[in-house]
Amino acid sequence: MRIEVDCPSGRWLLAAALAAVVACAPGRLPAAEQGEGKFGADWDSWQANTSVSDLASVQRGARNYTSYCLGCHSLKYERWSRLGADLRIPPELLEQDLLPPGAKATDYIESAMPPADAETWFGKAPPDLSLMVRARGKDYIYQLLTTFYVDPTRQTGANNLRLPAIAMPDVLSELGGLKAAVYRTESHPGPGGSSISEQVFDHFEQLVPGRMSLAEYDGFVRDTVNFLDYVSEPTQLERRSLGLWVVLFLLVFTWLAWLVKREYWKDIH
Ligand code: HEC
């Protein structure tokens, strides 16, 4: 007997599998990394491409956050103990690697910097970042952390494409290096046949390399954003794993219901 394989659902399965592979592919690197176009020219389409189900990435992000952000930004809606439990960090490791000296696991994640001092130093108090991903989206924060550039006219020596005139210093320059923003002049026809020219951002030029390569820095930022994504909705880790069980339950239940229906109707023709 020959079995004819003409099964449209097979094709659907293949398409779904391909889509899954594409969806799981690592995030797009900045254009310069791929050797195409000018570095930074397409910065406003850069995406974080992170997933909170990648626990190792969220854990690395927690470490990045405590080393480079907690000095100024609190996460006041989350306790250290909750973070440890969600990210499966054993209490000893939590204490040893993440908890600031003097803090208890049951404390909320507070910054050591008094808001009044921060305001004096930076002109603006660094906001709490607990809900920042919900408020602005993860691509926004990814772009914020990747588009700092040198600007001697600013008090901090740094400016940013995502948030021009930002009060935050370029705190990751040691890792990502220093970039210059290169502008081009564009002319538009103005009123009365005149022409108006304006300076438009064109691309970045790497001035000083950081301790990390561009690709490593990119991974560092993505992990940090991924961690902030988790913090902005800690239950999403649980919800995602629960969702899988719910779908499985529904499938099994549908099968049982079908068996019962078949049993009830088997004598009726
Ligand atoms: C030296 C202090 C300092 C450190 C360290 C710091 N920030 Fe900031 N951050 C600030 C200040 C000040 C602002 C307010 C900027 C403004 O509104 O102009 C800010 C604002 C922000 C914002 C909000 C931007 C907006 O649109 O309002 C985000 C997001 C942010 N920081 C992320 C981070 C992350 C992630 C880190 C760690 C990698 C970090 N910051 C480290 C001082 C700091």
Boltz pocket constraint, residues with backbone or C-beta under 6 A from the ligand:
constraints:
  - pocket:
      binder: B
      contacts: [[A, 64], [A, 65], [A, 68], [A, 69], [A, 70], [A, 71], [A, 72], [A, 73], [A, 118], [A, 122], [A, 124], [A, 125], [A, 126], [A, 127], [A, 129], [A, 132], [A, 136], [A, 141], [A, 144], [A, 145], [A, 163], [A, 165], [A, 166], [A, 167], [A, 168], [A, 169], [A, 171], [A, 172], [A, 224]]
      max_distance: 6.0
